[in-house]
Amino acid sequence: MNIYAEEIIAQYEHPHNKGKISNPTTSFHEYNPTCGDDITIYINVKDGKVSDVKFDGSGCAISVASASMLTD
């Protein structure tokens, strides 16, 4: 179980693909009023394939880590 906790903390402290895409093909924003998680995912699609993906926002360790892993 510790290996999962370590991965979540590592992804939270050093998230991959964090940032914004200035003109994304599409974006998705979600806000959880219960806990305050606020995440936007930006995606660029070229020739039917994802060419770039980033996320921005704030939230708990699980929220940020999962967005980081999703964009990987």
C-alpha positions, 0 to 999 in steps of 0.5 A: 500500500505504501508504494501507491501513497508514494506515487501519489505524493510524487505526482502531487509534488512534481506533477507532469504536464501542468500548465495551460495550452493557449489555443486548445482544440478542446478543454474541460473544467471541473469544480468540486464545491464539496472539497474545492478541487478545481481542475481544467484539462486542455487538449490539442488534437492534430490529425485525429490524435492528441498532440498535446495535453496539459492541466491546470488548477488546484486541489488535493493530492489525489486530484492533482496526482490523478490529473498528472497521471491522466495526462501522461 
